[in-house]
Amino acid sequence: MTGRPMLYRALADLVVLTHLAFIGFALLGGVLALRWRWVPWAHLPAAAWGAAVELFGWFCPLTPLENALRRASGAAGYSGGFIERYLLPILYPAALTREVELVLGCAVVVLNLVVYLAVWRRRAACAAEDQRK
């Protein structure tokens, strides 16, 4: 495979990696807010989008983009390399039902509520300590 088909496949693989990174950030990015104050400005919209996609059964725009790139590369499916074999089953598990999507959406919301409660408590404790000094 050379030329354009290889380029489209590489772009499709990049979309998969971006998709996986976004999912990780939406789920666990709140932990970064413990370190950097600016993170919630990027993370909260990402977490809200991730939860909405799962709760309302929407499609992430990265999925059709990836599929279009795969078709443009001449690929018929997800067989082949490392990305297809190991990362795609994480993004698109065979047992992904509507009920599982609802559980995942609720997990994103609950996990991030817990994380941001910890962030809020930590910042409140730091502020109180700064006032005592």
Secondary structure, 3 states (H helix, E strand, C coil): CCCHHHHHHHHHHHHHHHHHHHHHHHHHHHHHHHCCCCHHHHHHHHHHHHHHHHHHCCCCCHHHHHHHHHHHCCCCCCCCCHHHHHHHHHHCCCCCCHHHHHHHHHHHHHHHHHHHHHHHHHHHHHHHHHHHC
